[in-house]
Amino acid sequence: MPSPTAPPTTRLNEYYGDYMPTKTSPEHRNRRGQPTAVGTSTATTPASIRMDGLLRMSNHNHGNHHNNNENYYDDFGDDFRSSYFDNFSEMSNTNAENSEKDENFSSLTTHRDEECILLEWNLSNLLSHDPSTEPKLIPLIDVCDAAKKAIREDPTITQLQSKKYDGKLNEGLAPYRMFVQNYNQDIGHDGRFSVFTGKNDGASLQSEVVFSTEKPLEYIRTMLSTTAGTTEKKLHPADRRRVEEETVVFVPGLHMLHEAVGKNDGERTSNERVQYYSQVLDGLPMAQLHAGTYSDKKDKIQIEITRDSLFALKSFGLLVNNPNESSQERRQKMMKQGEKVYCHLNTKDLDILRTVVSRARLAPFHVPVDEEDDNSSNTCLKKTLIRLIDLAVKSTLAESMEYKGKRSDRNKASHLVLMANSASCSIVASALGEWKRYQTDEEESTEIIESLLREAVTVVTMGAICQNFVDGPAYIHVSMHDDPLASTWGASKDRPGGGKDAVYLHGISPYVSVSSFSAVEGNQVKKKQHLGGLDQNDAHNMDACAVQFLSLVRRINAISSFRDLYNVANQDPDQLDIKASLFAINYHKQQQGQLELPPHLDDELLPSMIRATGGDRRLWNAKEQLGEDGVDGDDSPLPSLDYAEALLTNQLGYNIYDEIVKACG
């Protein structure tokens, strides 16, 4: 065991090993930082044992969730409720014959669609970061485990297979060709680095190869970024130095396919998206760490969970009633199935659930996690992120010790920038939290750990749906005020959870809000769409407003690196010799430190930047936003090309508009 005075980052591999452990060892520390006894691993804890007492816990702590669901148990009737809680074993015996049959056949072949309950989720309660609701992670993990089991056993889904990539590679990747692969399922790319070859053929590189190189962060920036193998834009020497000091790794949002195979017409791959972001951000080199999705092969799957798990989900307010299904139908399905309940789960919903349970290790109590499953709780992606964070801190620490007192003479190492979009920000936050928790569990000073993170890691979130960012890293949170997802469940200076000294850049998109609810014919009840509908409002669309807003802030302030952006935004604003209330325009209301944010940034510059970069072609709801006549019609919220050119030229200077249009063409 290293001495208590040893650098904190030298101990990370003792906890995670060279890679994340795949099996709980006797010496493994539990979620509270305490050693577990030999043979006490709970990785295979039965769902029925996990549920013991959970319903009472949820009912005690979450009475507020029953406002919309208080009649749920009444729907099943007193007889059913009594038989469930008081005479569970008798009910099980009654269905023994059916249960024995179910054990011999897949649930996919023994239960018709009409016999399954459709799981429709309450988005508000599911994405809530209220600590008192964290026990909901236990039944959610059961659903995720059941879903992955169903996918493995589904005879209609081809099992995960890799294919060796035979296309052209740059000189830095060619020696590692055997580790560059394509997959028949998108989930195979989870936690792997995208390979940009110019053909968008969807190959990815095993992350362990990157960590085996002499300078991994520099390798990522030069060989795995969007500008690898191309002629980089000519920059001023000072700007080039700042860009080369940063390695930007982007984690895409959910449901983004890595390969073109299987995608819908008009749908762009995650590789195409990150290349577009790089163009909008003035040719910024960006690498991508893919977040895999299960939605590429099937819209929904049939899963088998215990009835305890289903009641726990309902008790926590995580499910909403299906308005197309009567109480009598639900009661008949539940009574017929006995102990086991067969449900339909949308695969896009599964992607959301995996991001939620990614924070299971950070719960204030022990949550059983299947350590033997590499895809459990986004382990592949989170494992790579943890290693990146550790690598960045180690590099900074070693650099500081080696060149102490000679900072002006040294050749500064690459600095890590983690950039994430939407719900994927939760996985980044979980990786940061787990890395920091282990270091502090080793009785290291929290102040030292946070100081190391602050110097080594910058985190840029785009429309984050997450509120559990740990203190330490330099955070820059970018979102739209009219984005209902980020405004409700994201980081903001008005609510805790964004990280200490975080920078918040909030704009207002030019788009109208598109409701995700539709009325049911003949009924006043409104039907909620499933969670795959995170693309309901274009204010949450990174391609159509957020990345343009960030690009404008960087260009207006002549900033080429994210660390410079963070430092300038955290400087105290200049003191005025006149009261701000005397100005005709409250210029300082939206000011962030020393950043210059013009008053017409939202209503004129942002729509012009969207038009110049072609953001209108990347809208989720183009017809609703632009009107019947399109982007040049009278109903369009975006200016004409001539008007956009005039506004951007006036603000940014001559030829800038032409450069933007050419880059994003």
CORZIVEN-V622027 format. One record per pair of residues at least 24 apart in sequence whose C-alpha atoms are under 8 Angstrom apart, sorted by the first residue. I is the first residue (numbers start at 1). J is the second residue. If there is no record, write none. Layout:
<<I & J> <I & J>>
This chain:
<<4 & 442> <4 & 443> <4 & 444> <8 & 439> <8 & 442> <8 & 444> <8 & 449> <9 & 390> <9 & 393> <9 & 394> <9 & 439> <10 & 394> <11 & 439> <12 & 390> <12 & 435> <12 & 438> <12 & 439> <15 & 438> <19 & 383> <19 & 387> <20 & 383> <21 & 371> <22 & 371> <22 & 372> <22 & 373> <22 & 374> <23 & 371> <23 & 372> <24 & 371> <30 & 366> <31 & 361> <31 & 362> <31 & 363> <31 & 364> <31 & 365> <31 & 366> <31 & 367> <32 & 364> <32 & 365> <32 & 366> <33 & 438> <33 & 441> <42 & 368> <42 & 369> <43 & 368> <43 & 369> <43 & 370> <43 & 371> <43 & 372> <44 & 368> <44 & 369> <44 & 370> <45 & 368> <47 & 142> <47 & 306> <47 & 309> <48 & 306> <48 & 308> <48 & 309> <50 & 138> <50 & 368> <51 & 138> <51 & 139> <51 & 308> <51 & 309> <51 & 312> <54 & 135> <54 & 312> <55 & 311> <55 & 312> <55 & 315> <58 & 133> <58 & 135> <58 & 312> <58 & 315> <58 & 316> <59 & 315> <59 & 316> <61 & 132> <61 & 133> <62 & 132> <62 & 133> <62 & 316> <65 & 315> <65 & 316> <65 & 317> <66 & 315> <66 & 317> <69 & 314> <69 & 317> <69 & 320> <75 & 327> <75 & 328> <75 & 331> <76 & 327> <76 & 328> <76 & 330> <76 & 331> <80 & 335> <91 & 338> <91 & 339> <92 & 338> <92 & 339> <95 & 336> <95 & 337> <95 & 338> <98 & 337> <106 & 153> <107 & 302> <107 & 303> <107 & 304> <107 & 342> <108 & 154> <108 & 302> <111 & 342> <115 & 333> <115 & 342> <116 & 302> <116 & 333> <116 & 341> <116 & 342> <116 & 343> <116 & 344> <117 & 330> <117 & 333> <117 & 341> <117 & 342> <117 & 343> <117 & 344> <118 & 322> <118 & 343> <118 & 344> <118 & 345> <119 & 319> <119 & 320> <119 & 343> <119 & 344> <119 & 345> <119 & 346> <120 & 319> <120 & 320> <120 & 321> <120 & 322> <120 & 529> <120 & 530> <121 & 318> <121 & 319> <121 & 320> <121 & 530> <121 & 531> <122 & 317> <122 & 318> <122 & 319> <122 & 320> <123 & 318> <123 & 531> <125 & 316> <125 & 317> <125 & 318> <126 & 318> <126 & 356> <127 & 356> <127 & 465> <127 & 466> <127 & 489> <128 & 489> <129 & 466> <129 & 467> <129 & 468> <129 & 489> <133 & 316> <134 & 363> <136 & 312> <136 & 313> <136 & 316> <137 & 356> <137 & 357> <137 & 360> <137 & 367> <138 & 367> <138 & 368> <139 & 309> <139 & 310> <139 & 312> <139 & 313> <140 & 313> <140 & 353> <140 & 357> <141 & 357> <141 & 369> <142 & 305> <142 & 309> <143 & 303> <143 & 305> <144 & 350> <144 & 353> <144 & 354> <145 & 376> <146 & 303> <146 & 304> <146 & 305> <147 & 301> <147 & 302> <147 & 303> <147 & 345> <147 & 350> <150 & 301> <150 & 302> <150 & 303> <150 & 304> <151 & 301> <157 & 297> <160 & 184> <160 & 185> <160 & 188> <161 & 185> <161 & 188> <162 & 188> <165 & 203> <168 & 197> <169 & 197> <170 & 197> <170 & 223> <170 & 228> <170 & 229> <172 & 223> <173 & 223> <176 & 209> <179 & 205> <179 & 206> <179 & 209> <180 & 204> <180 & 205> <180 & 206> <181 & 205> <185 & 294> <185 & 296> <185 & 297> <186 & 257> <186 & 258> <186 & 259> <186 & 292> <186 & 293> <186 & 294> <186 & 296> <187 & 291> <187 & 292> <187 & 293> <187 & 294> <188 & 292> <189 & 258> <189 & 290> <189 & 291> <189 & 292> <190 & 289> <190 & 290> <190 & 291> <190 & 292> <190 & 293> <190 & 378> <190 & 380> <190 & 381> <191 & 289> <191 & 290> <191 & 291> <191 & 292> <191 & 380> <191 & 381> <191 & 382> <191 & 383> <191 & 384> <192 & 289> <192 & 290> <192 & 381> <192 & 384> <193 & 224> <193 & 287> <193 & 288> <193 & 289> <193 & 290> <194 & 224> <194 & 271> <194 & 287> <194 & 288> <194 & 289> <194 & 290> <195 & 224> <195 & 225> <196 & 224> <196 & 225> <196 & 226> <196 & 228> <196 & 271> <200 & 259> <200 & 260> <200 & 271> <200 & 272> <201 & 259> <201 & 260> <202 & 258> <202 & 259> <202 & 260> <202 & 271> <203 & 259> <207 & 384> <217 & 247> <217 & 392> <217 & 414> <217 & 415> <217 & 416> <218 & 247> <218 & 414> <220 & 247> <220 & 287> <221 & 246> <221 & 247> <221 & 248> <221 & 285> <221 & 286> <221 & 287> <224 & 287> <224 & 288> <225 & 285> <225 & 286> <225 & 287> <225 & 288> <226 & 274> <226 & 275> <226 & 278> <226 & 285> <226 & 286> <226 & 287> <227 & 283> <227 & 284> <227 & 285> <227 & 286> <228 & 285> <232 & 283> <233 & 283> <239 & 560> <242 & 560> <242 & 561> <243 & 284> <243 & 560> <243 & 561> <244 & 414> <245 & 412> <245 & 413> <245 & 414> <245 & 415> <246 & 414> <246 & 415> <246 & 416> <246 & 417> <246 & 561> <247 & 285> <247 & 286> <247 & 287> <247 & 414> <247 & 415> <247 & 416> <247 & 417> <248 & 285> <248 & 286> <248 & 287> <248 & 416> <248 & 417> <248 & 418> <248 & 419> <249 & 286> <249 & 287> <249 & 288> <249 & 289> <249 & 416> <249 & 417> <249 & 418> <249 & 419> <250 & 274> <250 & 286> <250 & 287> <250 & 288> <250 & 289> <250 & 418> <250 & 419> <250 & 420> <251 & 288> <251 & 289> <251 & 290> <251 & 291> <251 & 418> <251 & 419> <251 & 420> <251 & 421> <251 & 424> <252 & 288> <252 & 289> <252 & 290> <252 & 291> <252 & 420> <252 & 421> <252 & 424> <253 & 291> <253 & 420> <253 & 421> <253 & 422> <253 & 423> <253 & 424> <254 & 291> <254 & 292> <254 & 293> <254 & 351> <254 & 352> <254 & 422> <254 & 423> <254 & 424> <255 & 292> <255 & 293> <255 & 294> <255 & 295> <255 & 348> <255 & 351> <256 & 291> <256 & 292> <256 & 293> <257 & 292> <257 & 293> <257 & 296> <258 & 290> <258 & 292> <262 & 296> <262 & 297> <263 & 296> <273 & 543> <276 & 664> <277 & 543> <277 & 547> <279 & 663> <279 & 664> <280 & 547> <280 & 548> <280 & 551> <280 & 613> <280 & 660> <280 & 663> <280 & 664> <281 & 547> <281 & 548> <281 & 550> <281 & 551> <282 & 551> <282 & 660> <282 & 663> <283 & 663> <289 & 381> <290 & 381> <291 & 381> <291 & 424> <293 & 348> <293 & 351> <294 & 347> <294 & 348> <294 & 350> <294 & 351> <295 & 347> <295 & 348> <295 & 351> <298 & 347> <299 & 346> <299 & 347> <299 & 348> <300 & 344> <300 & 345> <300 & 346> <300 & 347> <301 & 344> <301 & 345> <301 & 346> <301 & 347> <302 & 342> <302 & 343> <302 & 344> <302 & 345> <303 & 342> <303 & 343> <303 & 344> <303 & 345> <304 & 340> <304 & 341> <304 & 342> <304 & 343> <305 & 340> <305 & 341> <305 & 342> <305 & 343> <306 & 339> <306 & 340> <306 & 341> <307 & 338> <307 & 339> <307 & 340> <307 & 341> <310 & 341> <322 & 527> <323 & 525> <323 & 527> <346 & 530> <346 & 532> <348 & 531> <348 & 532> <349 & 530> <349 & 531> <349 & 532> <352 & 423> <352 & 531> <354 & 378> <355 & 423> <355 & 424> <355 & 426> <355 & 427> <356 & 426> <358 & 426> <358 & 427> <358 & 430> <359 & 426> <359 & 427> <359 & 430> <361 & 434> <362 & 430> <362 & 433> <362 & 434> <378 & 427> <381 & 427> <382 & 427> <382 & 428> <382 & 430> <382 & 431> <383 & 431> <385 & 428> <385 & 431> <386 & 431> <386 & 432> <386 & 434> <386 & 435> <389 & 416> <389 & 432> <389 & 435> <389 & 457> <390 & 435> <392 & 416> <392 & 456> <392 & 457> <393 & 452> <393 & 453> <393 & 456> <393 & 457> <396 & 452> <396 & 455> <396 & 456> <397 & 452> <415 & 456> <415 & 457> <416 & 456> <416 & 457> <416 & 458> <417 & 457> <417 & 458> <417 & 459> <417 & 460> <417 & 562> <418 & 457> <418 & 458> <418 & 459> <418 & 460> <419 & 459> <419 & 460> <419 & 461> <419 & 462> <420 & 459> <420 & 460> <420 & 461> <420 & 462> <420 & 464> <421 & 461> <421 & 462> <421 & 463> <421 & 464> <421 & 542> <422 & 461> <422 & 462> <422 & 463> <422 & 464> <422 & 465> <422 & 486> <422 & 540> <423 & 464> <423 & 465> <423 & 466> <424 & 464> <424 & 465> <425 & 461> <425 & 464> <425 & 465> <425 & 466> <426 & 464> <426 & 465> <426 & 466> <426 & 468> <429 & 466> <429 & 468> <429 & 469> <429 & 470> <430 & 469> <432 & 469> <432 & 470> <433 & 469> <433 & 470> <458 & 562> <458 & 563> <462 & 542> <462 & 546> <462 & 547> <463 & 490> <463 & 540> <463 & 542> <463 & 546> <464 & 489> <464 & 490> <464 & 491> <465 & 489> <465 & 490> <465 & 491> <466 & 490> <466 & 491> <467 & 491> <467 & 496> <467 & 497> <467 & 498> <468 & 497> <468 & 498> <468 & 499> <469 & 497> <469 & 498> <469 & 499> <470 & 497> <470 & 498> <470 & 499> <470 & 500> <471 & 499> <471 & 500> <472 & 499> <472 & 500> <473 & 499> <474 & 501> <474 & 502> <474 & 563> <474 & 566> <475 & 499> <475 & 501> <475 & 502> <475 & 503> <475 & 566> <476 & 502> <476 & 503> <476 & 504> <476 & 505> <476 & 566> <477 & 502> <477 & 503> <477 & 504> <477 & 505> <478 & 504> <478 & 505> <478 & 506> <478 & 546> <478 & 550> <479 & 505> <479 & 506> <479 & 507> <479 & 540> <479 & 546> <480 & 506> <480 & 507> <480 & 508> <480 & 509> <480 & 539> <480 & 540> <480 & 546> <481 & 506> <481 & 507> <481 & 508> <481 & 509> <482 & 508> <482 & 509> <482 & 513> <482 & 539> <483 & 537> <483 & 538> <483 & 539> <483 & 540> <484 & 537> <484 & 540> <485 & 540> <486 & 540> <501 & 570> <503 & 566> <503 & 569> <503 & 570> <503 & 592> <504 & 592> <505 & 592> <507 & 549> <507 & 602> <508 & 602> <508 & 603> <509 & 539> <509 & 545> <509 & 602> <509 & 606> <509 & 607> <510 & 602> <510 & 603> <510 & 606> <510 & 607> <510 & 637> <510 & 638> <511 & 538> <511 & 539> <511 & 625> <511 & 637> <512 & 537> <512 & 625> <513 & 537> <513 & 538> <513 & 539> <514 & 624> <535 & 620> <536 & 620> <536 & 621> <537 & 620> <537 & 621> <538 & 619> <538 & 620> <538 & 621> <541 & 619> <541 & 620> <543 & 615> <543 & 618> <543 & 619> <544 & 610> <544 & 615> <544 & 616> <544 & 618> <544 & 619> <545 & 606> <545 & 610> <545 & 615> <548 & 606> <548 & 609> <548 & 610> <548 & 613> <549 & 606> <549 & 609> <552 & 605> <552 & 606> <552 & 609> <553 & 596> <553 & 597> <555 & 652> <556 & 596> <556 & 597> <556 & 651> <556 & 652> <557 & 595> <557 & 596> <568 & 593> <568 & 594> <568 & 595> <569 & 593> <569 & 594> <569 & 595> <570 & 594> <604 & 647> <605 & 644> <605 & 647> <605 & 648> <607 & 637> <607 & 638> <607 & 639> <607 & 644> <608 & 638> <608 & 639> <608 & 641> <608 & 643> <608 & 644> <608 & 645> <608 & 647> <608 & 648> <609 & 644> <609 & 648> <610 & 638> <611 & 638> <611 & 639> <611 & 640> <611 & 641> <611 & 644> <612 & 641> <612 & 644> <612 & 645> <612 & 657> <612 & 660> <612 & 661> <613 & 660> <613 & 661> <613 & 664> <613 & 665> <614 & 664> <614 & 665>>
